[in-house]
Amino acid sequence: MKTTDSTKINDTQIEAASSRPVAWGLLLVPALAQFLLLIATSGRYEIFRDEYYYLACAARPAWGYVDHPSLSIWILSLWKSVFGDSIHSLRVIPALCGSGVVFLTGAAAAEMGGGRWAQVLSGTAGAIGAAGLAVCGFYSMNCMDLLFWLGSYLLVIRIARTGDGKLWIAAGILIGIGLLNKIGLFVFGPALLAGLLATRHRRHLADPRLYIAGGIAALLILPYVLWNAGNGWPTLEFIRNAAGSKNTDFTLKAFLSEIILEANPFTLPIWLGGLVWIFLSRRARPFLLIGIIFVVTFAVIFLQNGKPYYFASSMPAMMAAGGAAWERWTNGGRLRWLRWAFLFVLAAGGAALSPIAVPVLSPKGTIEYARRLGIAPAQQEIGHTSALPQHLSDRLGWENLARVVSEAYRGLPPGDRDRCAVLGNNYGHAASLEYWSRRYDLPPVYSTHNNYWLWGPPSEETAVLIMTGSGTDRLEQLFEEVTFAGFAESQYAQESSIPVWICRRPRRPLGEIWKECKAFI
């Protein structure tokens, strides 16, 4: 028994010595290239739907919100108080997150024994991932979620390599803060447990620091749990509704295809090579834990009917493994030329697919370019009808909606304007109208969608409601008088033609109607 333990210690020490210094200077090249691309294109199109909503949340600080925790909102609130909330200001933090992904991916490759070339290869692969470029192209919790996932992977990689249990405390703090940003990181917990049980690292299950780390993470997310408890657990209702009637149902083949596309198909040999290396190479045995976390995370997200981009946070970790693997496999003189070929292919692949991920071209140009490449990004939400990918189509049409609603409002008699409110069909409508009210004459804005429902209802003294996006049949059930005011049209927007209605004389008190119209989805 003592001989076995000694062997394990020696193996760990051998692997610990194989880590390499991080080539920060070289990683700066792909990181800076990605950052400049995101900043240069930040002002094209408009503010993204979710960015408007995040700004609305930032104007109403709380410990939680129906569809997300509070960390990203606090950060945005602080940021805009200093730098404002223009479109260019909003895009700086996500662009920095994209650069952070590049550096952390390279650091993970170094932790697995990858030298300078392995780090640059994996960092470049992380930089050109279409999902990463798209997610880091606008402000949301998702751009920061990439960093929390990758940071968690990096700490577990180091624990797997060195056996240093002290790092569990750091992992607990990082995961706890990450959960306060996005609760999807919960998946990392069961995936980690499965990896520990299935590998030689199960000895960490006897380390009390692992459980202290879990307690720290739970303590950090406690404010969000308490907020939910105090508001009737809206997040659980939101999750059930989104999984059942919002997210598109993917077959396994379609789910995999979308992941390959979002990671950029040119990176496939990198991360697939990393997966093979981790599961089949004796040299990579300490990192089998990472491979199991990766596979279990994929299975959980797929079985829960999650969107493919939810898995994007795990891809850089396997790209890091791929960098370390391919460096070993091309170490011989006859194969070293492949290293330059890999970097060239990744650079070309990033240039080829970047117009699909960021608004380099006009909407029409983007659609035509994608068709020439034979790429049709999958519909990830029910009701998405635009030919553009949703991360681009949801940046269009919002100012025009404000203009049409303002025209309807200014056309009302003075007495009606004094008792008028706008009811947006979803948080995109409502939040964009709030934002553009600084330029256009608009009444107070409400919605029954997600956290807007908690911020309502309008005053019972409201006599006129301007409604956006609803159908006439539904409105006539709620109001005695419904008048069509026009369409807010934008050819390439996700909602390309939004009807605007003027509604008078509600058939029941607004507070009573409000309770029936809650939409947590």
Secondary structure, DSSP 4 states (H G I P E B T S, - for coil): -HHHHHHHHHHHHHHHTT-----HHHHHHHHHHHHHHHHHTTTSS---HHHHHHHHHHTS--S-BTTB-SHHHHHHHHHHHHH-S-HHHHTHHHHHHHHHHHHHHHHHHHHTT--HHHHHHHHHHHHH-HHHHHHTTS-SHHHHHHHHHHHHHHHHHHHHHH--TTHHHHHHHHHHHHHTT-GGGGGHHHHHHHHHHHSGGGGGGG-HHHHHHHHHHHHHHHHHHHHHHHTT-HHHHHHHHHHHHTBPP--HHHHHHHHHHHT-GGGHHHHHHHHHHHHH-STTGGGHHHHHHHHHHHHHHHHTT--GGGGGGTHHHHHHHHHHHHHHHT-STTTTHHHHHHHHHHHHHHHHHHHHHS--S-HHHHHHHHHHHT--PPP-BTT---SS-HHHHTTSSHHHHHHHHHHHHHTS-HHHHTTEEEEESSHHHHHHHHHHTTTS----EEESBTHHHHT----TT--EEEEES--HHHHHHHEEEEEEEEEEE-TTSSS-EEEEEEEEEESS-HHHHHHH--B--
